[in-house]
Amino acid sequence: MKYTFELEIERPRQRVIELFDSTENLLKWMPDLIRFEPVSGVPGQIGAKSRLTFRTSGGEMEMIETVTGRDLPEELAGVYETKMGVSRITHRFRESGGRTRWVVETELKVSGAMKLVAMAMGGAIRAHTEKLMQRFKEFAESQPA
């Protein structure tokens, strides 16, 4: 499953990147994130691995993030592994007249029985991405430019 979302943030690109690239800010805009734990490497740098633990309706879910691309101010990319499957996510940041156009491209790969689950939950997965993007936008716009 592949999908792309984009939105405009009323802050300059450099400020958006500062806020987005800070692991300290994750808990401020990801309400279900319980913990962010570096596993290896320097968080945010290519090759770094981190464990993210989220609160879910059924308890907790862990994912391992591996940073696969870092070409700021243009883009950040990573692979996110869970029991359900693997997501490749690329964040692109475009300057747009003092604002930032944020584009998120996601590719989710699952196998076996999880394909059926992913197909059934596809709308919910996409809606969750949109909701997180909106939360980050609101967070970024509440911070000083």
OpenMM code with the backbone's topology and positions (N, CA, C; nanometers):
from openmm import Vec3, app, unit

residues = "MET LYS TYR THR PHE GLU LEU GLU ILE GLU ARG PRO ARG GLN ARG VAL ILE GLU LEU PHE ASP SER THR GLU ASN LEU LEU LYS TRP MET PRO ASP LEU ILE ARG PHE GLU PRO VAL SER GLY VAL PRO GLY GLN ILE GLY ALA LYS SER ARG LEU THR PHE ARG THR SER GLY GLY GLU MET GLU MET ILE GLU THR VAL THR GLY ARG ASP LEU PRO GLU GLU LEU ALA GLY VAL TYR GLU THR LYS MET GLY VAL SER ARG ILE THR HIS ARG PHE ARG GLU SER GLY GLY ARG THR ARG TRP VAL VAL GLU THR GLU LEU LYS VAL SER GLY ALA MET LYS LEU VAL ALA MET ALA MET GLY GLY ALA ILE ARG ALA HIS THR GLU LYS LEU MET GLN ARG PHE LYS GLU PHE ALA GLU SER GLN PRO ALA".split()
positions = [
    Vec3(0.0851, -0.1168, 0.0000),
    Vec3(0.0000, 0.0000, 0.0000),
    Vec3(0.0899, 0.1235, 0.0000),
    Vec3(0.0630, 0.2146, -0.0928),
    Vec3(0.1367, 0.3402, -0.1005),
    Vec3(0.0383, 0.4554, -0.0929),
    Vec3(0.0800, 0.5614, -0.0257),
    Vec3(-0.0023, 0.6823, -0.0239),
    Vec3(0.0851, 0.8033, 0.0049),
    Vec3(0.0356, 0.9194, -0.0361),
    Vec3(0.1075, 1.0456, -0.0170),
    Vec3(0.0092, 1.1487, 0.0351),
    Vec3(0.0535, 1.2246, 0.1348),
    Vec3(-0.0244, 1.3362, 0.1863),
    Vec3(0.0649, 1.4589, 0.1872),
    Vec3(0.0033, 1.5748, 0.1752),
    Vec3(0.0789, 1.6981, 0.1893),
    Vec3(-0.0071, 1.8037, 0.2540),
    Vec3(0.0601, 1.8949, 0.3225),
    Vec3(-0.0093, 2.0078, 0.3825),
    Vec3(0.0870, 2.1232, 0.3944),
    Vec3(0.0297, 2.2400, 0.4175),
    Vec3(0.1115, 2.3603, 0.4286),
    Vec3(0.1156, 2.4038, 0.5740),
    Vec3(0.2353, 2.4362, 0.6191),
    Vec3(0.2567, 2.4809, 0.7570),
    Vec3(0.2958, 2.6279, 0.7525),
    Vec3(0.2303, 2.7079, 0.8346),
    Vec3(0.2532, 2.8526, 0.8370),
    Vec3(0.3790, 2.8883, 0.9168),
    Vec3(0.4886, 2.8285, 0.8785),
    Vec3(0.6193, 2.8579, 0.9377),
    Vec3(0.7245, 2.8375, 0.8291),
    Vec3(0.8358, 2.9124, 0.8368),
    Vec3(0.9439, 2.8927, 0.7396),
    Vec3(1.0003, 2.7496, 0.7480),
    Vec3(1.0493, 2.7013, 0.6361),
    Vec3(1.0994, 2.5637, 0.6290),
    Vec3(1.2052, 2.5353, 0.7353),
    Vec3(1.3000, 2.6251, 0.7550),
    Vec3(1.4061, 2.5988, 0.8519),
    Vec3(1.3492, 2.5783, 0.9921),
    Vec3(1.2490, 2.6565, 1.0289),
    Vec3(1.1869, 2.6418, 1.1613),
    Vec3(1.1119, 2.5098, 1.1711),
    Vec3(1.0399, 2.4726, 1.0653),
    Vec3(0.9672, 2.3453, 1.0642),
    Vec3(1.0642, 2.2299, 1.0831),
    Vec3(1.1758, 2.2346, 1.0140),
    Vec3(1.2754, 2.1272, 1.0246),
    Vec3(1.3341, 2.1215, 1.1653),
    Vec3(1.3645, 2.2363, 1.2238),
    Vec3(1.4165, 2.2380, 1.3615),
    Vec3(1.3196, 2.1681, 1.4562),
    Vec3(1.1921, 2.1978, 1.4422),
    Vec3(1.0909, 2.1385, 1.5299),
    Vec3(1.0704, 1.9900, 1.5009),
    Vec3(1.0673, 1.9540, 1.3728),
    Vec3(1.0423, 1.8159, 1.3330),
    Vec3(1.1599, 1.7244, 1.3662),
    Vec3(1.2800, 1.7752, 1.3528),
    Vec3(1.4014, 1.6948, 1.3691),
    Vec3(1.4435, 1.6784, 1.5149),
    Vec3(1.3707, 1.7339, 1.6068),
    Vec3(1.4035, 1.7261, 1.7493),
    Vec3(1.3301, 1.6093, 1.8160),
    Vec3(1.4071, 1.5123, 1.8657),
    Vec3(1.3431, 1.3992, 1.9339),
    Vec3(1.2716, 1.4459, 2.0610),
    Vec3(1.3167, 1.5558, 2.1191),
    Vec3(1.2517, 1.6081, 2.2392),
    Vec3(1.1091, 1.6551, 2.2100),
    Vec3(1.0815, 1.6921, 2.0853),
    Vec3(0.9484, 1.7410, 2.0500),
    Vec3(0.8496, 1.6299, 2.0177),
    Vec3(0.8956, 1.5085, 1.9954),
    Vec3(0.8065, 1.4004, 1.9539),
    Vec3(0.6867, 1.3837, 2.0472),
    Vec3(0.7127, 1.3842, 2.1771),
    Vec3(0.6037, 1.3645, 2.2739),
    Vec3(0.5042, 1.4811, 2.2738),
    Vec3(0.5448, 1.5952, 2.2196),
    Vec3(0.4571, 1.7126, 2.2176),
    Vec3(0.3523, 1.7048, 2.1081),
    Vec3(0.3786, 1.6280, 2.0031),
    Vec3(0.2803, 1.6210, 1.8942),
    Vec3(0.2354, 1.4790, 1.8598),
    Vec3(0.2962, 1.3794, 1.9240),
    Vec3(0.2534, 1.2401, 1.9076),
    Vec3(0.1960, 1.1933, 2.0405),
    Vec3(0.0671, 1.2121, 2.0614),
    Vec3(0.0089, 1.1850, 2.1926),
    Vec3(0.0151, 1.0383, 2.2359),
    Vec3(0.0247, 0.9465, 2.1419),
    Vec3(0.0280, 0.8042, 2.1779),
    Vec3(0.1694, 0.7507, 2.1969),
    Vec3(0.2698, 0.8336, 2.1714),
    Vec3(0.4083, 0.7909, 2.1916),
    Vec3(0.4393, 0.7904, 2.3410),
    Vec3(0.4832, 0.6751, 2.3892),
    Vec3(0.5181, 0.6612, 2.5303),
    Vec3(0.6673, 0.6830, 2.5514),
    Vec3(0.7478, 0.6230, 2.4627),
    Vec3(0.8936, 0.6299, 2.4765),
    Vec3(0.9618, 0.6362, 2.3408),
    Vec3(1.0739, 0.7084, 2.3381),
    Vec3(1.1651, 0.7094, 2.2248),
    Vec3(1.3009, 0.6720, 2.2818),
    Vec3(1.3548, 0.5576, 2.2380),
    Vec3(1.4809, 0.5086, 2.2930),
    Vec3(1.5816, 0.4848, 2.1815),
    Vec3(1.6929, 0.5592, 2.1821),
    Vec3(1.7979, 0.5304, 2.0851),
    Vec3(1.8519, 0.3889, 2.1075),
    Vec3(1.8728, 0.3153, 1.9995),
    Vec3(1.9258, 0.1791, 2.0064),
    Vec3(2.0708, 0.1785, 1.9605),
    Vec3(2.0980, 0.2445, 1.8486),
    Vec3(2.2355, 0.2536, 1.7988),
    Vec3(2.2486, 0.3777, 1.7119),
    Vec3(2.3698, 0.4285, 1.7024),
    Vec3(2.3953, 0.5473, 1.6225),
    Vec3(2.3454, 0.6733, 1.6896),
    Vec3(2.3587, 0.7837, 1.6180),
    Vec3(2.3137, 0.9134, 1.6675),
    Vec3(2.1720, 0.9369, 1.6157),
    Vec3(2.0736, 0.9537, 1.7056),
    Vec3(1.9353, 0.9719, 1.6601),
    Vec3(1.9252, 1.0786, 1.5510),
    Vec3(1.8498, 1.0443, 1.4473),
    Vec3(1.8281, 1.1371, 1.3375),
    Vec3(1.9310, 1.1304, 1.2265),
    Vec3(2.0420, 1.0609, 1.2526),
    Vec3(2.1472, 1.0502, 1.1511),
    Vec3(2.1337, 0.9189, 1.0749),
    Vec3(2.1820, 0.9169, 0.9517),
    Vec3(2.1699, 0.7978, 0.8677),
    Vec3(2.2286, 0.6761, 0.9389),
    Vec3(2.1518, 0.5684, 0.9387),
    Vec3(2.1926, 0.4431, 1.0014),
    Vec3(2.1490, 0.4286, 1.1466),
    Vec3(2.1086, 0.5386, 1.2091),
    Vec3(2.0660, 0.5327, 1.3498),
    Vec3(1.9392, 0.4494, 1.3631),
    Vec3(1.9342, 0.3722, 1.4714),
    Vec3(1.8150, 0.2926, 1.5028),
    Vec3(1.7605, 0.3399, 1.6372),
    Vec3(1.6275, 0.3462, 1.6439),
    Vec3(1.5606, 0.3859, 1.7678),
    Vec3(1.4362, 0.3002, 1.7857),
    Vec3(1.3989, 0.2780, 1.9109),
    Vec3(1.2761, 0.2050, 1.9437),
    Vec3(1.1720, 0.3072, 1.9875),
    Vec3(1.0566, 0.3019, 1.9230),
    Vec3(0.9447, 0.3880, 1.9590),
    Vec3(0.8348, 0.2986, 2.0149),
    Vec3(0.7824, 0.3346, 2.1299),
    Vec3(0.6758, 0.2584, 2.1933),
    Vec3(0.5512, 0.3461, 2.1980),
    Vec3(0.4415, 0.2919, 2.1437),
    Vec3(0.3155, 0.3648, 2.1355),
    Vec3(0.2088, 0.2969, 2.2187),
    Vec3(0.1196, 0.3772, 2.2751),
    Vec3(0.0011, 0.3282, 2.3449),
    Vec3(-0.1032, 0.2984, 2.2377),
    Vec3(-0.1648, 0.1811, 2.2452),
    Vec3(-0.2714, 0.1441, 2.1515),
    Vec3(-0.3934, 0.1018, 2.2322),
    Vec3(-0.5036, 0.0803, 2.1644),
    Vec3(-0.6245, 0.0372, 2.2348),
    Vec3(-0.6049, -0.0998, 2.2986),
    Vec3(-0.5122, -0.1792, 2.2436),
    Vec3(-0.4872, -0.3123, 2.2980),
    Vec3(-0.3650, -0.3209, 2.3876),
    Vec3(-0.3062, -0.2099, 2.4232),
    Vec3(-0.1878, -0.2119, 2.5094),
    Vec3(-0.0780, -0.1228, 2.4538),
    Vec3(0.0327, -0.1859, 2.4116),
    Vec3(0.1455, -0.1116, 2.3573),
    Vec3(0.1927, -0.1751, 2.2278),
    Vec3(0.2541, -0.0932, 2.1422),
    Vec3(0.3112, -0.1409, 2.0182),
    Vec3(0.4502, -0.0790, 2.0040),
    Vec3(0.5462, -0.1615, 1.9668),
    Vec3(0.6820, -0.1119, 1.9449),
    Vec3(0.7140, -0.1125, 1.7974),
    Vec3(0.7964, -0.0162, 1.7585),
    Vec3(0.8507, -0.0174, 1.6238),
    Vec3(0.9966, 0.0242, 1.6309),
    Vec3(1.0730, -0.0259, 1.5356),
    Vec3(1.2128, 0.0121, 1.5242),
    Vec3(1.2256, 0.1046, 1.4039),
    Vec3(1.2790, 0.2219, 1.4293),
    Vec3(1.3030, 0.3209, 1.3245),
    Vec3(1.4494, 0.3130, 1.2841),
    Vec3(1.4745, 0.3089, 1.1534),
    Vec3(1.6096, 0.3188, 1.1001),
    Vec3(1.6115, 0.4368, 1.0046),
    Vec3(1.6978, 0.5338, 1.0313),
    Vec3(1.7080, 0.6498, 0.9431),
    Vec3(1.7834, 0.6069, 0.8177),
    Vec3(1.7190, 0.6245, 0.7020),
    Vec3(1.7791, 0.5808, 0.5759),
    Vec3(1.8195, 0.6965, 0.4857),
    Vec3(1.7710, 0.8159, 0.5146),
    Vec3(1.8066, 0.9309, 0.4328),
    Vec3(1.7978, 1.0590, 0.5123),
    Vec3(1.8937, 1.1461, 0.4863),
    Vec3(1.8957, 1.2752, 0.5552),
    Vec3(1.9616, 1.3750, 0.4613),
    Vec3(1.8795, 1.4521, 0.3938),
    Vec3(1.9281, 1.5518, 0.2996),
    Vec3(1.8545, 1.6823, 0.3290),
    Vec3(1.8793, 1.7323, 0.4505),
    Vec3(1.8095, 1.8539, 0.4920),
    Vec3(1.8722, 1.9749, 0.4247),
    Vec3(1.7931, 2.0720, 0.3879),
    Vec3(1.6550, 2.0923, 0.4300),
    Vec3(1.5508, 2.0260, 0.3393),
    Vec3(1.5938, 1.9455, 0.2446),
    Vec3(1.5000, 1.8872, 0.1482),
    Vec3(1.4184, 1.7706, 0.2019),
    Vec3(1.4860, 1.6698, 0.2620),
    Vec3(1.4094, 1.5514, 0.3027),
    Vec3(1.4762, 1.4705, 0.4125),
    Vec3(1.3910, 1.3908, 0.4780),
    Vec3(1.4301, 1.2897, 0.5762),
    Vec3(1.3568, 1.1616, 0.5385),
    Vec3(1.4227, 1.0471, 0.5569),
    Vec3(1.3587, 0.9201, 0.5225),
    Vec3(1.3943, 0.8150, 0.6266),
    Vec3(1.3027, 0.7207, 0.6443),
    Vec3(1.3272, 0.6142, 0.7399),
    Vec3(1.2454, 0.4906, 0.7094),
    Vec3(1.2878, 0.3819, 0.7717),
    Vec3(1.2163, 0.2545, 0.7652),
    Vec3(1.1673, 0.2264, 0.9059),
    Vec3(1.0403, 0.1832, 0.9167),
    Vec3(0.9776, 0.1568, 1.0450),
    Vec3(0.9279, 0.0133, 1.0453),
    Vec3(0.9834, -0.0682, 1.1347),
    Vec3(0.9506, -0.2103, 1.1394),
    Vec3(0.8649, -0.2406, 1.2616),
    Vec3(0.7521, -0.3100, 1.2365),
    Vec3(0.6643, -0.3561, 1.3441),
    Vec3(0.6335, -0.5038, 1.3193),
    Vec3(0.5582, -0.5634, 1.4085),
    Vec3(0.5146, -0.7017, 1.3877),
    Vec3(0.4250, -0.7123, 1.2651),
    Vec3(0.3570, -0.6033, 1.2319),
    Vec3(0.2642, -0.6038, 1.1194),
    Vec3(0.3370, -0.5992, 0.9847),
    Vec3(0.4482, -0.5272, 0.9797),
    Vec3(0.5192, -0.5139, 0.8536),
    Vec3(0.6209, -0.4029, 0.8582),
    Vec3(0.6577, -0.3552, 0.7399),
    Vec3(0.7612, -0.2537, 0.7255),
    Vec3(0.7050, -0.1358, 0.6477),
    Vec3(0.7281, -0.0158, 0.7004),
    Vec3(0.6882, 0.1072, 0.6310),
    Vec3(0.8134, 0.1839, 0.5928),
    Vec3(0.8132, 0.2353, 0.4716),
    Vec3(0.9176, 0.3278, 0.4261),
    Vec3(0.8504, 0.4633, 0.4145),
    Vec3(0.9049, 0.5599, 0.4868),
    Vec3(0.8426, 0.6922, 0.4897),
    Vec3(0.9461, 0.7974, 0.4531),
    Vec3(0.9085, 0.8838, 0.3594),
    Vec3(0.9939, 0.9951, 0.3199),
    Vec3(0.9191, 1.1247, 0.3467),
    Vec3(0.9857, 1.2161, 0.4166),
    Vec3(0.9314, 1.3482, 0.4473),
    Vec3(1.0063, 1.4484, 0.3595),
    Vec3(0.9318, 1.5242, 0.2810),
    Vec3(0.9925, 1.6276, 0.1975),
    Vec3(0.9414, 1.7636, 0.2442),
    Vec3(1.0323, 1.8600, 0.2451),
    Vec3(0.9990, 1.9944, 0.2922),
    Vec3(1.0311, 2.0946, 0.1814),
    Vec3(0.9301, 2.1695, 0.1382),
    Vec3(0.9474, 2.2672, 0.0310),
    Vec3(0.9139, 2.4063, 0.0842),
    Vec3(1.0024, 2.5012, 0.0575),
    Vec3(0.9787, 2.6406, 0.0947),
    Vec3(0.8706, 2.6965, 0.0031),
    Vec3(0.7769, 2.7689, 0.0612),
    Vec3(0.6652, 2.8215, -0.0179),
    Vec3(0.6256, 2.9585, 0.0369),
    Vec3(0.7012, 3.0620, 0.0006),
    Vec3(0.6671, 3.1979, 0.0426),
    Vec3(0.6609, 3.2175, 0.1919),
    Vec3(0.7618, 3.1736, 0.2652),
    Vec3(0.7630, 3.1878, 0.4108),
    Vec3(0.6865, 3.0784, 0.4817),
    Vec3(0.6271, 2.9886, 0.4062),
    Vec3(0.5565, 2.8726, 0.4602),
    Vec3(0.6311, 2.7483, 0.4155),
    Vec3(0.5861, 2.6349, 0.4667),
    Vec3(0.6484, 2.5076, 0.4305),
    Vec3(0.5435, 2.4126, 0.3771),
    Vec3(0.5692, 2.3566, 0.2609),
    Vec3(0.4862, 2.2499, 0.2056),
    Vec3(0.5524, 2.1201, 0.2489),
    Vec3(0.4805, 2.0407, 0.3299),
    Vec3(0.5322, 1.9147, 0.3851),
    Vec3(0.4640, 1.8010, 0.3106),
    Vec3(0.5433, 1.7168, 0.2478),
    Vec3(0.4922, 1.6035, 0.1719),
    Vec3(0.5425, 1.4761, 0.2383),
    Vec3(0.4506, 1.3847, 0.2680),
    Vec3(0.4856, 1.2576, 0.3307),
    Vec3(0.4449, 1.1454, 0.2362),
    Vec3(0.5451, 1.0694, 0.1929),
    Vec3(0.5213, 0.9532, 0.1070),
    Vec3(0.5433, 0.8279, 0.1902),
    Vec3(0.4448, 0.7392, 0.1893),
    Vec3(0.4499, 0.6179, 0.2708),
    Vec3(0.4277, 0.4953, 0.1838),
    Vec3(0.5091, 0.3948, 0.2085),
    Vec3(0.4888, 0.2649, 0.1448),
    Vec3(0.4887, 0.1610, 0.2557),
    Vec3(0.3772, 0.0902, 0.2707),
    Vec3(0.3621, -0.0125, 0.3736),
    Vec3(0.3669, -0.1486, 0.3066),
    Vec3(0.4569, -0.2341, 0.3553),
    Vec3(0.4665, -0.3702, 0.3024),
    Vec3(0.4389, -0.4677, 0.4159),
    Vec3(0.3446, -0.5557, 0.3911),
    Vec3(0.3101, -0.6593, 0.4867),
    Vec3(0.3069, -0.7917, 0.4119),
    Vec3(0.3091, -0.9008, 0.4861),
    Vec3(0.3056, -1.0312, 0.4204),
    Vec3(0.2064, -1.1225, 0.4906),
    Vec3(0.1722, -1.2301, 0.4230),
    Vec3(0.0833, -1.3303, 0.4810),
    Vec3(-0.0522, -1.2747, 0.5177),
    Vec3(-0.1022, -1.3211, 0.6308),
    Vec3(-0.2350, -1.2819, 0.6773),
    Vec3(-0.2433, -1.1322, 0.7066),
    Vec3(-0.1300, -1.0701, 0.7329),
    Vec3(-0.1306, -0.9274, 0.7637),
    Vec3(-0.1725, -0.8440, 0.6422),
    Vec3(-0.1604, -0.9010, 0.5201),
    Vec3(-0.2061, -0.8291, 0.4012),
    Vec3(-0.3555, -0.8011, 0.4099),
    Vec3(-0.4303, -0.8996, 0.4566),
    Vec3(-0.5750, -0.8816, 0.4711),
    Vec3(-0.6069, -0.7767, 0.5759),
    Vec3(-0.5327, -0.7804, 0.6855),
    Vec3(-0.5534, -0.6816, 0.7920),
    Vec3(-0.5234, -0.5417, 0.7393),
    Vec3(-0.4117, -0.5285, 0.6673),
    Vec3(-0.3725, -0.3980, 0.6137),
    Vec3(-0.4759, -0.3468, 0.5136),
    Vec3(-0.5278, -0.4369, 0.4304),
    Vec3(-0.6297, -0.3955, 0.3340),
    Vec3(-0.7553, -0.3478, 0.4064),
    Vec3(-0.7948, -0.4195, 0.5098),
    Vec3(-0.9142, -0.3833, 0.5855),
    Vec3(-0.8949, -0.2530, 0.6630),
    Vec3(-0.7719, -0.2307, 0.7080),
    Vec3(-0.7432, -0.1134, 0.7902),
    Vec3(-0.6801, 0.0005, 0.7109),
    Vec3(-0.6714, -0.0136, 0.5789),
    Vec3(-0.6045, 0.0871, 0.4963),
    Vec3(-0.6536, 0.2278, 0.5204),
    Vec3(-0.7838, 0.2451, 0.5272),
    Vec3(-0.8402, 0.3775, 0.5511),
    Vec3(-0.8001, 0.4321, 0.6870),
    Vec3(-0.8006, 0.3461, 0.7872),
    Vec3(-0.7632, 0.3890, 0.9225),
    Vec3(-0.6143, 0.4246, 0.9296),
    Vec3(-0.5315, 0.3485, 0.8575),
    Vec3(-0.3872, 0.3762, 0.8568),
    Vec3(-0.3618, 0.5120, 0.7928),
    Vec3(-0.4249, 0.5373, 0.6795),
    Vec3(-0.4082, 0.6667, 0.6116),
    Vec3(-0.4629, 0.7802, 0.6982),
    Vec3(-0.5767, 0.7577, 0.7623),
    Vec3(-0.6356, 0.8608, 0.8477),
    Vec3(-0.5436, 0.8922, 0.9655),
    Vec3(-0.4770, 0.7902, 1.0182),
    Vec3(-0.3838, 0.8117, 1.1291),
    Vec3(-0.2670, 0.8995, 1.0840),
    Vec3(-0.2155, 0.8749, 0.9643),
    Vec3(-0.1066, 0.9574, 0.9110),
    Vec3(-0.1522, 1.1025, 0.8986),
    Vec3(-0.2707, 1.1224, 0.8417),
    Vec3(-0.3228, 1.2587, 0.8264),
    Vec3(-0.3395, 1.3272, 0.9619),
    Vec3(-0.3872, 1.2523, 1.0593),
    Vec3(-0.4084, 1.3083, 1.1938),
    Vec3(-0.2758, 1.3503, 1.2566),
    Vec3(-0.1719, 1.2655, 1.2427),
    Vec3(-0.0416, 1.3014, 1.2979),
    Vec3(0.0169, 1.4230, 1.2277),
    Vec3(0.0010, 1.4298, 1.0970),
    Vec3(0.0496, 1.5464, 1.0239),
    Vec3(-0.0207, 1.6726, 1.0726),
    Vec3(-0.1499, 1.6644, 1.0923),
    Vec3(-0.2251, 1.7799, 1.1400),
    Vec3(-0.1791, 1.8199, 1.2806),
    Vec3(-0.1529, 1.7205, 1.3658),
    Vec3(-0.1055, 1.7500, 1.5018),
    Vec3(0.0301, 1.8202, 1.4968),
    Vec3(0.1201, 1.7725, 1.4076),
    Vec3(0.2496, 1.8391, 1.3971),
    Vec3(0.2313, 1.9817, 1.3464),
    Vec3(0.1465, 2.0000, 1.2461),
    Vec3(0.1200, 2.1346, 1.1927),
    Vec3(0.0740, 2.2280, 1.3053),
    Vec3(-0.0229, 2.1834, 1.3851),
    Vec3(-0.0738, 2.2646, 1.4958),
    Vec3(0.0370, 2.2941, 1.5968),
    Vec3(0.1181, 2.1938, 1.6267),
    Vec3(0.2303, 2.2140, 1.7194),
    Vec3(0.3263, 2.3177, 1.6621),
    Vec3(0.3686, 2.2996, 1.5358),
    Vec3(0.4665, 2.3894, 1.4746),
    Vec3(0.4144, 2.5315, 1.4697),
    Vec3(0.2868, 2.5474, 1.4354),
    Vec3(0.2309, 2.6816, 1.4248),
    Vec3(0.2087, 2.7463, 1.5602),
    Vec3(0.2119, 2.6685, 1.6668),
    Vec3(0.1981, 2.7259, 1.8016),
    Vec3(0.3332, 2.7711, 1.8580),
    Vec3(0.4411, 2.7364, 1.7882),
    Vec3(0.5759, 2.7719, 1.8328),
    Vec3(0.6179, 2.9044, 1.7659),
    Vec3(0.7040, 2.9804, 1.8345),
    Vec3(0.7510, 3.1064, 1.7722),
    Vec3(0.8222, 3.0781, 1.6406),
    Vec3(0.8009, 3.1671, 1.5448),
    Vec3(0.8683, 3.1543, 1.4139),
    Vec3(1.0131, 3.1869, 1.4348),
] * unit.nanometer
topology = app.Topology()
chain = topology.addChain("A")
for resn in residues:
    res = topology.addResidue(resn, chain)
    for name in ("N", "CA", "C"):
        topology.addAtom(name, app.Element.getBySymbol(name[0]), res)
